[in-house]
């Protein structure tokens, strides 16, 4: 494992962190509490120090499980958590991809922080993030004044915002960094297959000295090397709600990246992490982790060979040209001036479905 420091802080994080989402919610199929605790402890043994959760993951379960697994390692790990969703007043089970109401008042911030501290069994949070904020929340002076007060008091060691995935705030992450240059961290989606809008934010992050956490570095599993065109996902897995074209086309793109692993001592899952970590403003990648074998694979990725300048140039060319895939039927029909078949129109519309708010 290797480590990087969040800009303008003394908070040092592992290049590969652990996203607690996969072990505290059912979006990825679900884990028992014992399985979750075992994975978290193994991650620590493998050198992972950054554990990213949120108060809303399992309505507090993510924080509780983290405390159970690593409470005795509190001063040796970095706890990153989030606030903003009011699940306290709206505790009914979530259905589908329905988003909970948000509350970014200073009073709710203090309340949410107190609850997180209690669940985590600690008196400080290393990294505290707004959870999927809209731009109006980022412009609240009273909210950021309170974050600054908590930072000065040492109750939080760094703060920032986790934006996205398919929310209005995502596209405005660069504006948010400029509006709030005091932020230490932003968390975004970025990977080999989904480089936009993330790559647009890197120059601004450099200007404002804002460090970046990257989630979904494997494009929801496409870059893990585990799936085939015949893969089916269980009903509780959010990917089961996506059109088949997401899986089929995604795997075609992944096949174009085989040069990253041919004759090299790394898997496509490790190469995907090396790609993310090639960007200097990124301090940690947060892969989805389902089992011990995958955890070991990802935790050793930082020690794999770096991608070369030629590798990065070839990746850039593939991305700019949509990996040289044949255009969809809808695009071919439009180009020829022909009507689009009904089933194609439906599939095209479904492909715009975003991820669940994370």
N, C-alpha and C positions, 0 to 999 in steps of 0.2 A: 504494500500500500504506500501511496505517496500523499502528501498533505499540502494544502495551500491556505493562505491567510486572507480573510475577508478584509477588503481595503479599509484603511483608517481605523482598524480595530486590532485587538490582540486575539481575536477568535480564529483559531486554526482548525480547519476541517479536512476530513479525508476526501480524496478526489472522487471516490465512489461512496455515496451515502446510502441510507436505507429509507425508502419511502414506506412509512407505516400503513399507508392506505391499503395495501394489498393484504395485510394481516388483520385489519380491524373493520373491514367492510365486506360486503358480499359482491362487490362489483367485479371481482376477479375469481369468483367461485367460492370464496370463504375458507377460513382456517379455524381450527379449534384454538382455544386459548393456550393450551399446552404446546401446540405446534407453533403458534406465534411466538411464545416466550422462547422456545428452543431456537428458532431462527434468529431472533434478536440477539440472543446470547452468542450464537455462533458468529454472527456478524461482528460483534465486538472482538471475539477471539481472532478473527481474520484481519483486524486492523481498522474496521469501520468505526468512525467516531461520530459522524453526523447522522442523526436520526430525525427525519422530518415527518411531523404529524400535524394534526389540526384538532381543535376542540370538537368540531362537528363529525369527525371520523367515528362512526359508531356511536354518535351522541356522547362523546367522552371516552369511549372504549379505547381508542388509539393511545391516548395519554395514560390511561390506567394500566394497559398492558405494558407500555414502555417502562413505567415505574416499577411494575412487578418484575420485569425481566432484568432491568439494569439500575434499579434504585441504589444498589450498593456501589455502583460505578459513577455516581452522579458527577463527581468532579473530574472524571476522565472522559466524559462524553459531551457532545454538543447537542443540546435539545433545541430543535427548531419547531415551533408550532404556530398556529394561525388563529385569527379571530375575525368576527364580522357577521357570521350567520347566527341568527337568534333561534336556535333550536330549543332554548329553554321555554319560550312562550309558544313554540310550535313543535311539540315533542311527538306528534303523530308520525307513524312510519312514512318514509318517503316512497313514492310510487314513480316508476319510470325514471325520467331524468328531470323531474320537477325540482326547481331550485327553491331553497328556503328563503324567507325574508331576511334582509340584511339590516344591521344597525351599526352605524359608525359614529355614534355620539361619544363624547369623552366618558360619560357615565357608564355606558355599556362596555366601553373598552376596559375601564377599571373593574367592572363586575366580571367580565369574561376572563380577564387576567387572573383575578383572585380564584376563580373556579379552576383554571388550568394549573395554577400553582398548587392548589389543594390536590388535584388528581395526580399530578406528577410528583408530589411529595417533596417539593423544593421551594426555595425562597427566591429563586431567580430563573429567568429564561434566557438562553443564549441568543437566540434569534427569534424575534416576534414579528409576524407578517400579517398585513391585511389580506383577507382571503377573497380572491376574485373581486376586487373593488372596481366600481365604475369610476369614471373620471371625477364625478362630483365629490366622491369620498376623498380622492387624492387632493382635492383643492380645499379641504376643510382645515383652516388654520387652527381651530380649537383642538381638533384631533391630533394634529402633528405637534402642537405645543405640549399636549399630554404625553405623547410618545417621547418627546425630548426630555420632559421632566422625569419620566420613568428611567430613561437612559442615563441621565445625570445621577440619579439615585442608585444606579446599579441593579435595579430590579430587572431590567433587560440589558443585555450586553451589545445588542445590535438590533436594528429593525428595518423593515422594508415591506414589500408587497409581492404576493404571488398572484399573477394576472392570468386571466383566461379561464377555460380554453376557448369557448366560442361566445365570449361575452364582449360587450362594447369596450371594456377596459383593455382588452388584449391589444388592439390596434394602436392604443394610445400609450403603451408602455414607455416609449421614448419621450412623449410629452410629460408623463408622470415623473420620469427621472429628472428632466429639466426643471419641472415645477417643484420637486422635492429633492434637491441635491444633497440634503442631509441623510437621505436613506443610505443604508449600507448594502442592501441586498434587493434584487428583484429575482423572482422565480418565474421561468418561462418554459414553454414547450419548444424543443429544438432537436432535430435529429437529421440523419442522412436523407430521409424521405420527406421531411417537413421542415424546410429551412426558412420558410417565411411564415410570419413576419419576423421571426427571431433574429435573423442575421442583420436586420435593419437596426437593431438595438445596440449592437456591439460598439460602434463608434461613439454613441451617446454615453454608454456605460464607461468607456474610456475617458471621455471628457469630464464626466461627473464623478469619476472614481467610485462607481457602483459595481459591486461584485454580483455575479449571476449564478444562481442555482438552476440547473436544467432538469426538468422532469420529462417523462415519456421519451427517454433517449433511444428507445427501441421501437418507436412508432407503434405503441400498443401491442407489441409482440411480433410484428412483422420482421424485425431485425434480430430476433432471438435464435433463429435457426431451428425452431421447433415445429413449425406449421407447414402444411402442404395444402394444395387446392381442395383437398377432401376433408380438411379439418372442420369439425363442428364444435361450437362452444355451448356450454350448458346454459339453460335459461337465465340463471342468476348472473352470468357473465355479461357485462354491458356490450361486449363485442357481438353477442348473438343478435343484437338489434340492428347491426349494420348490414348494408347490402353485400351480397357475395362479391360484387365487383371490387369492394374495398380489399378483400383478401386476395382475390385472383390477380388484380392489377398490381397490388403491392408486392406480391411474391415475384411477379415478372420484373419489377424494378430491382428487388433484392438480388435476383439472379445476375443482373448487370454489374453487381458489386463484387463478384467472385474474385476479381483480381486482388482484393484486399486480403484474402486468406489463402489463395493458391500458393503453395510452397512457403508459407509463412507460419510461424508458431503461434497462431491465434485464431479464434473462432470469429464468425461474423458478429456475434454478440459483443465480443471484446473489441473488435474493430469499430463497432458503432460507438462505444464509449471513448475510444482513442480519438475518433473524429470530433466528438463533442469537446473533449479536453484539449484539443489543439487550439482552441480559441482562448487567448490569454485572460480575457475578462471573466471567463467561467471558472469558478473555484470548485464546483462539485457537480457530479451527475447523480441523479436519483432514479435508478432503474426500478422497475417493478420486479419483485422477487417472490417466487412461488415455492421454492424448495431449496434444500441444502446444496445440491449439486449446482444449481444455477447461481446461488449465492457465492460459492467458491469460484466459479467461472468469472463472475463479474468483479469480485474483490481482487482478483489477480490481474485484471485488465490494465491498471496503471503501469505494471511492470512489463507489459508487452512492448514491442518496438513501436516507436512513434511513426505516424504516417509521414511519408515524404512529401516534398513540395509537388512532385509529379503526381502523387496520389491525390492530393487536394485539388490540383488543377483538373484532373480527370473527373473527380467527383463533381466539381463545379460545372464542367461541360455536360455531364449526364443530367444534372438537375435542371440546367437551363433549357435542355432539349427534351424534358419530360422522359428521360431515360430511353429515348429513341423508341418509345412504344408506338404501335399503330394507333391512330386516333379512334375514339369511341364511335359507334354507329351514328350517334347524334351529330357528332362533328362532321363525319363524312357526308351525311345527308344534307346538313346545312350548307356545306361547301358546294354540293352539287345542286342545291336548290330543290331538293326532294323533301316530302313530308317525313317527319320523324315517327317511327313506329311507336304505338302506345306503350308497349312494355319498356322500350328504351327511355321514353319520357319519364316514366315512373322511376326507373332505376337512376336516372340522372338527378331527379329531384331528391331521392333518398340519399344520394351520395353526399349531399350537403349537410347531413345530420352531424351535429357536433358531439364531442365527448360529454359525458356527465360532468357537471361542475365538481371540481376536485379541490 
